[in-house]
Amino acid sequence: MKKRLLTLIKTALMVCVLLCLCRNTLQAATPREKLNPFAQVVVKGTIKDQEGNALAGATVSQKGDRNPVVANDKGEFTITVDDNATLVISFVGFETQSIELNGRKEINVIMARQTISNTEVVVTALGIRKEKNKISYATQEVKGASLEKAPESNVANNLVGKVAGLNIITKTNLFENPEILLRGAATLVVIDGVPTNKDNFDFWNLNANDIESINVLKGTAAAALYGALGINGAIMITTKKGKSGAKGVEVTYNTTTQFQTGFLKIPKTQDQYGMGYGGYYAFIDGKSGGGWADDYGYVWGPKLNVKNSANPSGYEEYPQYNSPYDPNNTYPFTQGGYSDVSHYKPLPWISRGKNNLKNFLNNELITTHNVAIAGKNENADYRISLTHMYQKGQVPNTKLNSTTVTISGGLKVTNKFKLESTLSYNRQYTPNYPQTGYGANNFFYNILLWMGPDVDIRNLRNYWQPAGGRFDNQSNSFINYGVKNVQQFNYNYTWYNNPWYLAYEALNGYTNDVITGQVNGTYDFTKDLSLFVRSGVITNSSLSSLKTPKSYIYYGNGEFDGNYSEKRLTNFQIVTDALLTYKKTFLRNFNATVSVGASSRYTSANNLNSQTNGLNVPVNYNLGNSKGAVVTTNRSAEKKVNSAFGYVDVDYKKMIFVGFTGRNDATTTLQKPNNSYFYPSASIGVIPTSMIKFPDVISYIKFRGSWAKVSTDNITLYNDFYRDWYATTPVYETGPRWNGNNASLNLPGALIQSNIRPNTTISQEYGAELRFLKNRIGIDFTYFTYIDKDFAKATPISSASGYNSLFVNSDKFNRKGIELVLSATAVKTKDFRWDMTANYSTVHTYVKEYFGGEKIRDGIKIGERTDVFRGWDWERSPDGKIVYFNNIGFPKYIDHVVNIGRTDADFIFGITNNFSYKNLSISFSFDGRIGGVMYNGLEQKLYEGGMHPATANSYRDDSYAGKATYTGD
């Protein structure tokens, strides 16, 4: 790896030398004096930059003349021109000047450097601001103004498609966190220089109106100064500070309202067959106490809308969940040789619920209000912001409120000492948000998969049983519960819950309070030497509550007596760092920045889980209302990391840039000597357009490369609460109660090797930036490759040890890909402008080495990609056709799993367009993931349950009629 880096540096230096030689060759050319009939004068002068350095090689010519002269090593020139001519002075990397002589024969020229988009200042690791020209790794910035145009309740969703290599997997449900992957891995988020972690921060805590910019540091080298935290790059968030520009006070108010009318597409379902099994259905009590398939929960029942003139309705009639109850009469029925009677009057068996999901969901509404006050004078600045966001979910009775208060300010205490501080408080509150996942608590599960088209969800809106009771076939009586609002009304009482009942009674509440603050000071000892000290705190406290009402049903386990649970989680983090920086120009053309620092990060977490064992009194959701002993568990964890770090940046005439960083972390989560580890990185950048003159069509060229090595002590052993921390000595955990109320303790089944090492990532990155047509067209290309090794992996061990697995360092993987960013100003007139940006990225991971010398694991060989999707496939004939069983006509499948496809996308893209006309602007974007396969559990369950459109076919009718059907060739 080091050899490759040295080769890269040598190659870049050789290119630079050659370019410089080319420039000197150009300097040696002597212009031919042009004969001119007008009066001629000899003009002398010098050309320097704003620092007083001579600009050797600068060109001077008479306007309209193609024969320039070149300034010597002292910046001096002599030229013969027309009397009162206009001189044109130019030099690579500087603004071209036109100077009228007006009789002068001697001039001194001071040239200013060009200000182009590539020299903008961006925020890098540790909050250090650098000119983008000097950065030799891939970064991409999103301005806060673009986030404010259509703010999402979760700011991460505003980044979708805007950054190459950043994959934001959004979720459809209210308050569900998006998955954020940078180059295929979870990444660090930093706010105003303070690193966060997934226990104390998520993007719900942020307000788009308070964000100045988001800069994505894509590589390991880019974030190596953060040590283990920056192993997969970093997302740097900079919040707004005091008003810039003129003195005074500025008050702004911003409000947005968004309407979301639902899902772009809802899976199609069949509407020709109703609830039941084997073509039969009759409702007795919706339980296992009788009836025909009224407790199965499948949609394999009789065909709907079948005419029968013998019945009053003109259709086939069956006892159904919403039939009138008649205690004085019974209604006999016979189906498939099975006979029974029901107290529920038969109703027409017709299709009623074609649009059940649409009829259940609401239109979503998001409103945001923000007011901010900002001001400044010669010595101080401040900003105060208040934001409230309200979101009404698509699921009935779901909503989210988020309030954010942010205060920031800066004070110039003396000419040498400046203080800055930011304090933010965010409170999220929701009395109810949808529960997700596969199960009876999910509205999708209840409506889309298992609710037949014979059920109209609007008929379930009054979700309580009349008089608080219902008929029970097992006791052959109508059970009155004596209390209203106790027993839910539904079409099934074995497997599913009434969706309205879930929405209004099974409440999933959440409250989270987050405080983020930092204070920093900068003291300038001299113009070259400064000390920066910062301390940042993040603390959050959350309460999750789940109210499970009486008669709640879960997976055929009967009706619950009600339940109530609380989960309290608190997290605290304080990070303090200091940085001593020295900047110096030496040998006239070299600029260097040397910085050394230290950091200390302490993190703690505590959680407390409590749950009742049934409820004595329904609807009284209190831990003291528990029927049995309250089950309570609590956990706590602490972690501390002390660090020393430094970096060196050197550039030559702002043409060649070299940077080195180093950091050493000492963590409390590993045993000595493996608890201390060093992270080096190196980078180089070359800007040929600052060395020689290129055609006017080429505005800017930059080549860059970087290398880094970073380790981390993260592991998964116990559960999510410990996902970032671990101890080498396992601890007891509370186990399930037995024999009633007897408590138990148990050890985890995994043991950690005492000398386990941190897992390590070694990265290389190469890239190029190109700008054309005065920066109207831009290309940014990056190739990256990572070696991820020493992962902590559980390997089986003898159970005689008291454990079943041992965590050891194992496996090595190669993660690599490319990123491409295209930008263009397609149209630019006095009043109209069209800007567009396109992002393209791809990343895949390959196996380099398995633990124990294995050559293949789970069907994946050394050298193959890890994203293999494996499953059973159909048996096929030599010509590719599916083979069927001769006796039953079912297709055969092979008896072993095979590789079906790959789960990662071939590539991810995003395109953003912005149109502006005078003071009006319109923007839109779209993104996509192309390629890859995934397991569609919804599709499989639609087939299983009988709701898939493909299940409504003639084969179903033949099966109900007892006819054997052969579908094969």
N, C-alpha and C positions, 0 to 999 in steps of 0.2 A: 504494500500500500504506500509506504514511504517512498519507494523507488518511483512509483507512478507520479507522486506529487513532485519529486525532484525533477523528473522528466518534464512535467508540465511547466514548472518554473523556468527550467533551462530553455525550453522551446519558446516561451513567452519573451524571455530576455533576448534571445537571438532575433526574434521578430522585431523587437523594439530597436535593437542595434541596427538592423538592416533598414528599418524605416528612417532612423536618424541619419544613416549614411545617404539614403535617398534624398533626404531633405538638404544635407550638406552639398550633395551633387547639384541640386537645383540652385543653391546659393552660389555655386561657382560659375553658373552661366552668366555671361556678360551681355547685357542687352545691346542691340545695335541702335545707335542714334538715328533718329528719323529726320530726314530733311524736311524743313518746314519754311514756307515763304514768310511767315510772320516773325516778329522780333523774338529772340530767344534770350532767356536768362538762366543763370546757374543758381539753383536753390540747394542749400545745405540744411541739415537738421539731425535731430536724434529722436529715437522712438523708444519709449519705456512703458512698463506697466504701472499700475496704480501704487505698487510697492517700491517703485524706483528701479526695477530691474530692467536692464537693456534687453530689447526683444530682437535678438539676432535672427535674421531670416525674414523679418517683416518686409513686405513689398510696397514700393511707392511708384505710382504711375500718374501720368496726366490723364484726366478723365477723357475717355474715348480713345486712348492710346493703348495698344496691346504690348508695349515694350517696357515693362517695369524694371526698376532697379531694386537691389536687395540690400538691406541694412547689414553692416558688418557685425563682428562680435561685440562691439561697444554700442550697437544700436544706431550707428551713424550712417548717413546716406548723403549722396550728392547726385543731383539729377538736373538735366537741361530740359526746360519746358518753355512753352509760350508765355509771353508776358501776361500777368493776371490770369493764369490758368487755374483750374481747380485740381488739387491733388487728391488721389484716392489711396489711402493707407489701409492695408489689410494684413492680418496675421491669423493663423489657425487658432481657433478657440477664443478670439477676441472680436468685438464689434468693429465692423468696417467703418472708417471715417472718411468724410469728404471735406476738404479744407480749401477755401478760396484764398489765394495768395494776397490779392489786393496790394500789390507792389512789394510785398515782403520777399526777402531773399534768404531768410533763415527762420526756421520754425522748430519748435520742440513739441512733440506729440506724446500725449498720455493716453494709452489705450485701456479700455474697460473690457473685462472678460464677458463673453457671451452668457446670457441668462436663458437657458433652454430648459425644457421640462425635465431633462435628465439630471440637472443640478439641484432639483428640489430637495428639501430636507425631509427625511422620514425618520420615524421612531424605530430604533433597533433594540437589541437585548439590553436589559437593565435600564430601559428608558432613555438610552443615549441617543441624541439626535445627530444624524450624519447626513452629509450630502449623498444623494443617491448615486452620483458618479463614483463615490469612493467605496461603495458596497460591492463585494465580489461574490455574492450568493443571491439566490432568487428571492425576491420579495414582490408583493403586489398590494397596493393600497386601495381602500374603498373610502371615499370621503363621506363624512357625516351627512352632508347635504343630500346625498342620494338615498340615505336611509330614512330621511324625514318625509320624502315625497309620498310614500305609501307605507307607513310604519306597521310592522307586524307586532302582535303582542309578544312574540318571542323574537328578539333581534336577530338571532341566528338564521331565521328564515329569510331575512333580507339579504343574506349573503349567497343565497342559492344562485349558482350559475355565474357569479361575479368574479370568482378567483379560480384560476387554473390549479388543479390538484386538490382543492378543498371540496370535499363531498359532504353536502348537507342532506341527510335523509330525513325529510319532513314526515310528520305524523298527522293523521287526519283528526284525531280526537282532541278536544279541549284540554289544555294544560298538559299535554303529553310532550316530553322532551324530544327534540330532534337528535339524531345521531350525527356527530361531527367527526369527520375523519380527514386528516391531512396526509396525503400520500399514503393512504391506506391504514393509518394508525391514529389513535386518539392523541390530541395535542394539548399543549399548555395554553391557558388564557391568562393574560396579564393586563391589569387595569392600572393605568398611571404608574407603571413600573413595579406594581406589587403583584407577585404571582399568586394565582388562586389554585384551588383543587376542586375536584368534583364533589367533595363533601360539603364545601362551604360556598359554592357558587354554581349557578347555571344562568343561561341567557335570559331567563324570566326576570332576573334581578336588574336588568339593564333597561334604560329608557333611551330610545333612539334620539330624542331631542337633546340629550346631554352629551352625545358623542361627537367629537371633533373629527376623528378619523379612526379607521381600523387598518393596521398594517400587518399583513401575514408574512411572517418569517418562515420560509418553507423548508429549509434544510436543517440538518443537525448542526452544521457549522454556524448557521445563522443564530441559533439559540444556545450554543455551547456554553456561553457565560452563565446560563441558568443551571448548568450541571444536569443532574438526573431529571429535573423537571422539564428541561428543554430537549429531551432525547428525540422527540418527533416534531421539532419546530415549535413555533409559538404564534398565537394571535394577539397582537399588541393593540390594546384599546386605549385611546387617549381621549379624555373627556374635555369639554369646553372649559375655558378659563375666563378671566375678565375680558371686558370689551377691548378690542384692538383698535388702533388708529387714534382718532382725535379724542381729546378729553371730554368728559361728560358722562351722562347716564343714558342707558339704552334699555327700553322696555319692549319685549316682544311677546306676542301671544300667538299660539299655533294650535289649530284644532283640525282633526281629521275624522271622518266618518266613513266606514266601509261596510258594505253589505255583501254577504256571501250566501248565495242562493242554494247551496248544497253541493253534493259531489258532482264532478264532471260526468261521471258514469257510474251507474249502479248495476251490479251483476244481474243479469236476466234470470228469471225463474219461470217454471211452468205454471199454468193456471187451469189445467184440465183435470187434475186428480187431487183428491182431498186427503185428509188425515186418515190413518189406519195402517193395516198391514195385510198383505196378501189379497188385496182387493176388497177387504171388509172393514166396516166401522160401525159402532153403535156406542153412544155415550151412556154410561151408568153412573160413575162417580169420578172419572178421570184418574182413578187409582187402580191398584191391582185387585180390587174387590169385585170385579165383574166387568161386563161389557165386552165388546169385541175390539181389541187393539186400542182402546181409549187411553191406555197407560203406556203404550209402546213409544209414542213420541215420533213416529215416522210418518212420512207422507207417501205411503204406498197403499192408500185406501181406494174406495170406489171412484169411478169416473164421475165427474161433475156434469151438471146440466143435461142429464139423461131424462128424456121425457117418459112420463107414465100417466096416462089419462085416468087411471083408476084412483089416483090420489087427488085431493081437493086442489093442490097447487099445480097439478099437471106435470110434476117432476117426481123422481124418486125421493122418498122421505126417510130420514133416520133420526133417532134421538141424538141431540147435539148439546154442546156445552151451554148454549144460550137458550135451550128449549124451556118453555114454561114448566114449572114444577107442579105436579098434581098429586097430592098425597092420597086422594080418594080413588084414583084410577091407576091402572097399570097398562102399559102398552107392550104387548108381546112382539118379538121379532125373531126371525130365523135367518141365519147366514152361514152358508157352508156347513150345514149339519149342526150348527150350534144354535141353541134356543135360549132365550132369556126374556125377562120383562123389565121395563123401565118405568119410573115415575115421571120421566121427562117426555113430553109430547113430541112426536116426530115433526121435523121441519124440512122444508125443501133442501135437497142436497145440490146446492148451486155455488158457483164461483162468486165470492164476495170481496176477496182481498188481493186483487191484482197489484195494487200499489201500496201495500202495507208499509214499506219502509218510508216512502215519500210522505205518506199520511201521518207518520209518526214524527218525522224530523221537522225542525223549525228552520227559518232563515237565520243565519248567523249575523250578528251585529257587533262591530268593534268601534268604539269612540275613544278618542284621545284628546285631552286638553292639556296644554303646557303654557305656563307663563314664566318668563325669565327676566331678571333685572341684572344688568351688568354695567360696570363703570370703571373708570381709571383716572389717575392723575400722574404727576411726575414720579411718585414714589410708591404707589399702591394700585392694585386692581382687585376687583371682586366680581363674583357672579352667584346669584341665587336662583334656583330653578325649582318649580313645583309642577309635577305631572300626575295626572290621574288617568288610568286606562280602565275601561269597562268592556268586557267581552261577554256577550250572550251566546251560549253554545247552541249547536244544532239539536242536541238532545234536550228535550223539555226539562225545565227546572235545573239547568246547569248554567253557571256563570262564573266569572272571575273578575275581581277588582284588584288593581295594583296601583299603589300610590308611592311616588318617589320624591324625596326632597334632597337636593344637592346644593352644597355651599362650597365655594372655592375662592381662594384669594391669594394674593402675592404682596409682599412688602419689601421694599428696598430699605433695609435698616440703615446701612451706610453705603458708601460707594463701593465697598468691597464685599458686603454681606447682604444676601437676599434670602427671604423665607417664602415658601409656598406651601399651601395646605389644601386638602380636599376632604370633605366629609359628605357621605351619602347614606341615606336611610331609605330602605325599600320595604314595604309591607304588602304581601300578597294574601288575599283572602278569598276563599270560595266555600260556600256552605255545601256545595255538591258539585263534583265533576265526574264524568263517566268513568266507570271501571272498564279496563281493557283486558285482553287476553281471552283465551278459549274457556268458556264456562257459563254457568247459569246467571252470572252477574253482568253479562255483556248483552246489550240490546241487540247487536248484530246477531249474536248466537241465537237469541230468542225469536227474532223476527225473520231474518233472511234464511236461516238454515232449516228451522224445524216448524215454523208456523205455516200450515197449509193454506192454500187459497180459499178453502171453505170458511176460514176465519177472517173477519173484517176487524182490523185492529181498532177501528173507531168504536166498535161495540164493547171494547174492553176498557174504554176511558174511565168509566165508573168502576174502579178496580176493587172496591170492597163488596163482599157478599151481602146481599140483602138480609137485614135483621141479624147480621153477624154470624150466619151459619150456612150449612149446606147439607145435602143428602149424603149419607155414607152407606154404601151398599153392604159393607161387612156387618154393620149393626142393623141394617135394614130400617134406618130411621133418619129423620132430619135432625142434625145436631145443631143446637143453638148455643153459641159460645157465651151468651149472656152479656157480652160487651160489644158495642159497635166498633168498627174499624180494627178488627183483629184478623179476620180471615180474608185473604185475597180472593178475588174472582178471576178465574182463568179458564183456558180451554184444556188444561192438563195439570194434574196435581201430583205428578211423580217426578218429572224432570225439569220443568220450565217454570219461570216466573212471568207474571204479567209485566210487560215492558213499562206501562204507566206506573204500576206499583213500584217497580225498581226506581224509576225516575223521581218519584215523589216521596217514597218512604225509606228505601235503602240508600241513605245519604252518606256520601263519601266526602267529608270535609277536610279542609287543609288551611292552615295559617302559617306563614313564614315571615320572620322579621330578620332582615339582613342589614348590618352596619358595615360600611367600608370606609376607611379613612387612611390618610397618609399625610405626613408632614416632612418636608425636606428643606435643607438649607445649603447654600453654596457660598463659600468664602474664597475670594480671589486674593491669594497672597501677592501675586504679581500678575502681569498680563498673560504670563505663560503657565503659572502654577495655580491650581485651584483644588479645593476639597469639597466634596459633595457627600452629605449624610442624609439618609432617608430612613424612616420607620413607618411601616404600614400595618394596619390591623384589619382583619376580616372576621366578623363573628355573626353567626346566624343561629336562630332558635326556631324550631318548627314543631307544630302539633298536627298530627294526622288522626282523624277519628273516623270510625266506620260504624254506622248504625244499621244493624240487621233486624228487621221487624219480625214479629211473630208470623208464622205460616210461610216464612221464606223457605224455598226449596233449593236443595243443592245436590245434583247428580243422583237422584233416586234414593237419597238417604233420609227421606221423610221430611216433615215440616219442622223447622227449628222452633224453639221456644223464644226466639229472639236473642240478640247478643249485642254487646257493645265493646269496642276496643279503642285504645289510645296508643299512639306512638309519639314519644317526645325525643327530639334529637337536637343536640347543641354541638356546635363546632366553633373552635377558636383558633386563630392563626395570627402570629406576629412575626414580621420579617424586618430585620434591621440590617442595613448595609452602608458601607462607607467606601468612597472612591477618591483617590488622590490622582490627579491628572496633570501631566506636564506636556505642553505643546511648544514646539520649537522648529524654526526654519534654519537649516544649516547647509553649508556649501552652496548658498544662494538658491538652489533649485530643489532642494529636498525638504519636505515637510513631514514632521514626525509627531505622533501623539503616543505617549506612554502613560499607562494607567495601572495602578495596583489597588486592590481593595479586599474587603472582608465582609462576610455576611453570616447572620445567624437566623435560622428559621425554626420556630417552635409551633407545633400543631397538637391540638387535643380534640377528642371527640367523646361524647357520652350519649347513650340512648337508653330509654326506659320504655318497655312495652308492657301494657297491662290489658287483660281481656277477661270479661265475665264468663261464667259457665252457665249460660241461660239467663233469663230475666224473670224475676218474681212477678213484676207488674209490667205488662206490655207498654211500650212507648216511653217508659221511664228509663232513658239512656243514662245510666249512672253506674259507676263501678260498685257502689254500695248496694245496688239492686240485683246483684248476682245471686242466682239460685245456689250454686256451689262455690267452692273456693276460687277466688280471683287468681288467675295465672299471671305472674309478673316476672319479667326477666330484665336485666340491665347489663350493659357492657360499657367499658371505657377503654381508651387507648391514648397514648402519648407518643410523640416522635420529635426528635430534635436533630437538626443538621447544621454543623458549623463549617464554614467554607472560607477559602482564600482564593483569590483570582486576580487576573491581570490580562492586559492586552497591549499590543503594539501595532500601530498603523503607520506606514511610511508611504509617501508618494513622491514621485519625481515629476515636477512641473505639471502635476495633475493629469499626467499621461499614463503613468504606471503606478499601480497601487498594490501594496503587499500588506497583509495583516496576519497577526498571530494572536491566539488567545490560549489561556490555560486556567484551569480551575481544579481545586482539590476539595472534595467533600468528605466529611467524617460524620457518619450516621449512627444513631443509637439502635438501629434495627438489625445490625449484623454483628457477628462475633469478630474480634480482632484475629488476624490482621486484615481481614477482608472488609472491614467497615470503613476503610479510608481508600479512596480511589481518585485518580487524576484524569482530567479530560483535556486533551489538546485539540487545537484546530488551526488550520492555516488556509489562507486564501490569496488569490492574485487576480488582478484585473488590468487590462490594457485597453487604451482608447486610441486606436490608430488615427482617428479624425482629428486628434489634438496634436498629431506629429507631422502629418503631411497634408497637403491640399488635395482633396478629392473632388470629383465633379460636383457641380452644384446640386445635382439630384440627390446626392448622399449627404445627409445632415449629420449623422452620428453613427459610429460603430464602436462597440465595446465587446471584448471577450473576457470571460471570467471562469475561474475554477476554484474549488474549495475541497478540503478534506477535514474530517473530524472524527473523534472517537469519544463516545459518551456511554456511561453505565448508569443503571438504575437498580434500586433495591426493592422494586415492587414485586408482589406475588399475590396469588389467590390461595387462601388456605381455609379459612373458616366460613365467612359469608361476605356479603357486600360491605358490611360495616368495617371489615378488616381488609378490604381489597387492596389498600395501598400500604398497609403496615403488617409486619409479622414479627413474632419473637421466635427464637430458636428453641424455646421451651414451650410446648403446648400447654394450654390452660384448660381447666374444667369449665364446662358450660352446663346450664340448666337443661335437664332432659324432660321428657314427658312424665306426667304424673301416672302412678299405677296404683291399683287397688283403691281407687277413689281419690283420696287427697294426699297420698304419700309422694313427697318430692323425690327427685332423682338428679344425679349429676353424671355427666359422661365426658370423656375425653374425645377429641376429634380422631378420626381414623387415620389421619396422616401425620407423619413425623418429618421434621425438617433436618437435613444433614447439618451438623454443627459448623462445618467449614464451608458452607454454601457461599458462592460468589455472586456478585450482582450480574444481571444479564447486561450485555454490551452491544452497542450498535456502532459500526464503523461505516462512515458515509463518504461518498465522492460525488461531486456535482460539477458539471461543465455547462456553460451557457453562452449565449450571444444576444446582444441587443442591437437592433438596426433601426435607423430612422431615415425617412426619405421625404423629399419635397418639402423642405423646411418643417420637418417634424409632423407633417400631416398624415403620414403612414408610418406605422411602427410594428416591428416584429420582435418578440422576446421568446427565445427558445431555450429550454433546459433539459438536459439528460441527467438523471440521478441514479445511483445504485447504492444499496445499503446491505451490509452483512449484519444480521441479527443473530447473536449466539449466546450460549450459556443461559438459556431459558430455564427457569425453575420448573421441573416436570415431576409429576408423581409417578413413581415406578412401583410395581407390586413387590411386597415383601411377605415373609411368612407371618401368618396371624399369631403364631406363638410368641411374637415379639410384643403383642398387645396392640399392634397397629396393622393396617392392611396395605399401606403405601408409604414410600419415602420420597421426599422432595430432593432432587439432585439437579446439578447443572447438566443440561443436555441440549442436543439439537442445534443446528445451524441453518439459517435461511438467507436467501438472497432476494431482496425486495428492490425492484427497479422499474423505471418508467420514464416517460417524457411529458413535458408541459409546453404548450404553445399559446402565446397571447398575441392576437392581432388587433391593432387599433387603427382607426382611420377617421379623418374628418372628410367625409364623402362630399359634402357641399358646404361652402363658406362664402356668404355674401355679406353685404352691409347689415342686413336685418335678419337673415336666415342662416341657420347652421345645423348640420346633421352630423353627429358623432356616433360612432359605433365601435364596440369592443367584442371580440369573440375569443372564448377560452376553449382549449382542448387539452385533455390530459388522459393518461393511461398509467396504471400501476398494477403489477402482478408480482406474486411471491413464489419463489422456487425453492425446493428442498436441496440443501447442500450437504447435510450430514445428519444422520440419526444417532441417538444415544445407543451405545452398546454395539455399534457396527452394523446395525440393521440396514438392509438394502431396500426394503419395501415395508411400508406400514399403511394399513387401511387402504391397500390398493394403490398407493402413491409411491412411485420409485424415486430414487435419488435423481435429481435433475429435472423432475417434473413439477408442474405448478401445484400449489397446495389447495386451490379452490375447486377441487374435483367434486362433482355431485354424483353420488353413488346410489344405486337402487336396483330393483328387479326390472327386467325387461321381458318382453314377449319372446317366446321361441319362434324362430323364423326359418323358413325353407331357404335353400341355396339361392333362390331368386328374390329373396327379401320379403316374402309374404308370411303373415302370421299363421302359425300352426294351431289347429283347433282339436279339442277332444272329439272323437267320432260319436261317442255315446250321448253327450249332453250338449255339444255345440259351443262350449266355452273355450276361449283362447287359452293356450298353454303359456306358462311363464317359466323361465329357466330357474334352476335351483340355487343360483348364487348371484350376488350383487355384481353389477358392472358399472363402469364409468358412463354416465349418461350425458354429462356436459360439464361446463364450468360456471361457477356462480358469480365471479367477478365480471363486471361490464368490460367489453372490449375497449370502450373509451367513454368519457363523460365530456359533455360540451355545454356551453352557455353563450348566448348572444344577447347583448344589450344595445338598444338604440335610444338615442336622445335627440329630439327635435326641439329647436328653440327659434321663436320668431319674436323679435323685440323682447318684451317682458313675459311672453308666454312660452312655457316649455311643456313638452309631452315626452314621456319615456315609456318604453315597454321592454320586456325581456322574456326569453324562454330558454329552457335548458332540457337536457335529456341524458339518459343512460342507454347506450346502444350495445346490444349483445349480452351474453350471459343467460343462464337459466336459473329458475328458482322453483321451489316446491310451493305449489298453490294448494294450500290446505283448504281454502274455501271451495275450490272446484271439487276437490275430493269429497268433502262433506256434503256438497249439493247433490252429488251422485248418490252417496250413501243414504241420504235422507229422502231421496225421491223428489227433490225440488229443482234439479237441473233440467233445463229445457229439453235436453237430449233424452231424458227418461220418459218423456211423453211421446210414445211411439206405438206402433202396432204390436211390437213384441210384448209390451206390458199388457195389452188387451188379450193377446194369445195366452200369456202366462196365467192371467186371472181366469181364463176359460179352460185351463188345464191342457192347453195345446203345447206340444214340444216344438220349439223353434230352433232351427239350425242356421246360424248366420255366417258360417265359414264357407270357403270355396271347396 
